[in-house]
């Protein structure tokens, strides 16, 4: 994600930063949820996809959205404050 942000300057605007943050979170979930499912299966506690999402996705969405919006507000402002182009 860092390479894409640098290459396309996504961290210079609100929507670009928000997009980068949401894509980064999606990548984490794409790797993390199958890993959690495998671990739960190994422990004999896998309760299905709905239980997996209830445990490993849904509780984290509100916090991730708040962090993404805060970063999208602060990062472009910080770049302007630093004067970097």
URLIN-V82473 format. One record per run of one state. SS is the DSSP state (alpha for helix, beta for strand, coil for the rest). FROM is the first residue (numbers start at 1). LEN is the number of residues. If there is no record, write none. Layout:
# URLIN-V82473
((SS,FROM,LEN) (SS,FROM,LEN))
This chain:
# URLIN-V82473
((coil,1,1) (alpha,2,7) (coil,9,1) (alpha,10,3) (coil,13,1) (alpha,14,29) (coil,43,6) (alpha,49,8) (coil,57,1) (alpha,58,25) (coil,83,3))
